[in-house]
């Protein structure tokens, strides 16, 4: 059975559909609660998750680099869960994180803005004006996260296989539609190549995270590729010493067999002068 990813606007009722679908398919639902449950195994606290989960990262300060590393760690949790199979990845850019895998069913939930406000206000026993503000900020934050982190428009329908307007369809009808799509023969055939690709994604993410966490590497705009334990890294460093640090860090990541480096030394100060 394929991996299922769910992207949702706040107030669409998507989470209840996800729970019903997970129960129907006997899948594990990897949502905020599940990530919080698994987070301590990856060195993350619940407080850390609240600060960084689905928020756009930046890289200008050491604290920003920590945030980016924590976002990478959340992605590692998602990838490890995907590797186990029979999962629904709820939010967190799962459809873009698993780009390149053919055994993924990418689902999107939308609804008119005013209907989302009404639904959210009723479910949370909240003033509609407050619900409006929360949903408006949520849309901007989640859309910004996808745009910044994956360079894609969150609302682009071509990023999804199924798109549901929850103001028009019942949750039961949506579940039945997703179940039918998940049983498509083409998705089943794509399962054969998924394990190797997921292993490569996980190893690449581990390497990127290790570089982010190092205080010996100043410039972090590297291109990292992984294939069967072999890492290729390209980009720029400031010195030969920094190049050595990069290669040393990558070499200590479990699962790395060998490293091909295409790093260029660029002395920023000399260049400016």
N, C-alpha and C positions, 0 to 999 in steps of 0.2 A: 504494500500500500504506500502511496506517496506521502511525502512530508507536506503538511498544509500550513500555509502562512496566512495570517489575518491582519489586514490593515483596517483601521476604523476611525471614523470621526466620533468624537465624544457625543453621547446622547443618542446613538443609533440603536442601542440595545444589543450590540455585537457580543458582549461578554456572555450574556445568557445563551445566545446561539452557540458560542464556542463551547460552553459547558455541556449543552445538550448534544452537540456534535461529538465531543470527546467521549461522552457516555455511550452514544450510539455506536461509534467505531471502536470503542475500547482503546482510545488514544490517550496519551498523557498531554494535558494542557499546560504549556509552558507560558504562564502569564506572570504578572508582577509578584503574586504570592509564591509561585513556584521558584522564581528567580531568587526571591528573598530567602527561601528555604535552602537553596543550594549555595547561596553567596558565601557563607563562612568557609566552605571548602576551597574557595578561590581567593580567600583573604579579603573579602568585602563585607562591610557591615551594612545593616539596614539603613543607617543614617547616610552612609556613602551613596547607596542606591538612590535615596531621595534627592540627593544633590545633583547626580549626573544622569540618571535614567532618562533617555529620550530627550536630552538637552544638547544643543550644538556645542561641540568642543572647539577650543582654540589652542594655540601653541606658543603664545608670546612669553609666558612666565613659567617658572617651575611648578606653580600650583596648577596652571592650565595643562601642563604636561601630565601631571598626576591625574587630572580629570580625563584626559584622552586615554591614558593607560587603563583607567577604571572602565571606561566605555569599551575598550578592547576586551577587557576581562568579561564584561557582560556578554559580548559577542562570543567569547569562548564558551560561556555557559550555553548559549543557544546552539552553537555548533556541536558541542559534545552531546547535547540532547538530540539534535538532528541525527547524529551518528548512531544513536541507539534505535532510531526508527519509531514509527507509529506515534508521531508527535504533531501537535498544533502549536506553532510558534505565534504567539499573540502579540502583535505590535513589534516595537524595537527594530523596524526596518528589515524584518526577516525575509521579505520578498527580494530585497536588494542584496542583503548579506549572502543569500544563496544563489545569486545570479550566476548562471553557467550550469547549474544543475537542472537536468531535464525531468527529474522525478519530483518536482515541486508544483503543488497546486496553489496558486496565488489568488487569494480572495480579498475583496474590498467591500466595506460597508459605508454607505452614505445615506443621508436624509436631509430634507430641507432644514435650514438653520432654525427657523422659528419652531418647527416640530421637535427638533432636538432640545431646544431650550425647555419647552413644555415637558417633555419626557424626563429630562434630567432633574428639573425642579420638583416634579412629582415623586420621582424615585428617591431623591435625597431630602425631601421635605424642606425645600429651600425656596427663598424668595426668587421669583423669576428674573429680576434685575441682576441679582448676584449670579444666578445660573448663566445668564447671557454673557456676563463678563468672564466667567470661568471658561465657558466654551469658546469664546472668541480668543482668549489667550492660549487655550489648548490647541486650537487649529493653527495658530501662528507658530507655536513652539514645535509641534510635531512636524508641520510642513517645513520649518526651518531646519530641524534635525535631519530630515531626509535630504533636503537640498544641500546642506553643508557637508554632511557625512558621506552621501552617496551621489551627489551631483545630479539629482533627478527631481522633477516636479512631482510632489506627493500626489497631486490630483490627476496626473496623466493616466488615462484609462489603459494605455498600452503596457503599463507596468503590472497589470493584473490579468488573470484568466477569467475570473468571475467577478462581476460587480453587482451588488444588491442594494436597491433602494428600500430600506426597511419601513418606509411609510406606505409601501405598496404591497409588501408580501409579509405573511406571517412567519414567525420563527420556525414553525414546523415545516413549512414549504421550503424555506431556505435550507434547512438541514437536509431534507430529502434531495434537493438539487445538488448540494455539495457531495453527499454520499454517492449519488449517481456519477458525478464527474470524477470522484476519487477512484472509481472502479474502471476507469477508462483503460483500455489495453495498452495504449501508447505510454501512459505513465508507468504502468507495470514493467514494460520493457526497459524503460530508462533506469530502473533500479539497479541494473547490473553494473553501471559505471559510476554509481553515486559514491560508494565507499571510498574509492581511491581519491576522487575529487574532494570529498570532505576531509580526508586525512591531510591533503595538501593545504586546504583552507585553514585547518586547525594549526598546522605547523607554521604557516605564514603568519597567522595571528599571534602565535606565541613569540615569534621572532620580533615582530613589530612591537609587542608589549614590552619585551625585554629591553629593546632600544629606548623606548619611551621612559622606562624607569631608571635608566642609567644617567648619572650625573657627569659622566665622562664624555658624553656625546652631545655636542652643542646643536648641530644642525640635524633636523629629523625628517627632512623631505626626501626619503629614500623610496626607491621602487624595489619591493621585495617580491620575489617569485619563489614558489616551492613546487617541487615535483619529485615524488618518491624519495623524500629525504634529502634531496639536493637543493640548496638555496642559491639563488642568484640575487645579488644586491647591486644596485646602481644608484648614482646620485653624486653629491658633492660633500666633501669634508674640508675642514680648515687646515689640517696638517697631517703629516704622516703618522704622528702619534694618535690622532683621532681615528685615522684609518685602521690602525692596529687595534684600537679599542673596539671599533665596530665589529671587526672580524673575530676578535676574542669573545665578545658578547654572544654573537651568533653561534659560535662554535660550542658554547656551553649549554645551548638550548637542547633539552632532550629530544631525540628524534632526528637531529641534524647529522647527516652523514658527511657532507662536504659542502664547501662554499665557493662559488664563483663570484669574484668581485670585479665590478667595473666602476669603481669609485674614482672620482677626479678630485685632486687637491686644489682648492681655490683659496688663496690667501686674500681674504676680503680687504684687509688694511692696505696691502700692497696695491691691490687693484684700484682702490679709491685714490691713492696717492698718484 
